[in-house]
């Protein structure tokens, strides 16, 4: 087999932990692959495959909402939700389809990723200081009122096609490796008026079509590099990624009830500098 079980667990955990945090799963996987001496086409296919485990964690966590939307297709709110997801999905899909080969060939390297981590971290600090969105606070009656600081959108019903497009354009920036899809969409959401939880959850929902499309495309292109003997380890990596992502998403949402994204920004900057020093 082309990779031992220890590497499978390490990479599965790295993918699951970093995929939905605004710290770039791509950057962490590139560094982990280099440290583990696990590179080449089969390694790239493995990295893509375990991303599907992370996607499934979102599907599972929000299964009630997703089932409600699917079964309610035709209803006003459900149609608007789906329309907004499609609008937000299109910019990255169109640009990614056009520039996929260039991005994979010239930008997937430690130096590019490190610079994107650092610059992205600095921008996150600037955005946090500029928008300062509120934290949700639980009322005695069980509701979740939002402290208003200017125009703040705290629910799906407040998203318009124009706002969805804004998040979609922000997601397109994340095609540059190291930017982080989560960071781009969450920060984009904050800039256009989402509260922290709404920006994060819409980022999660948008990840479903985006990651599914990207993963399917890459797997179809790389499936020829695999053999039947690779399957057990791929499934193991998938499961480890799924469980890790599920735990991290739940913890991340709890963290957002009283914290800013600044710790992730500082982490990005330190991690990016570390990559430059090491590589």
PyMOL commands that set and color helices and strands:
alter all, ss='L'
color gray80, all
select helices_A, chain A and resi 5-18+25-35+41-61+63-71+76-107+110-131+156-158+161-173+181-191+196-225+228-255+262-278
alter helices_A, ss='H'
color red, helices_A
select strands_A, chain A and resi 136-138+144-146
alter strands_A, ss='S'
color yellow, strands_A
deselect
rebuild
show_as cartoon
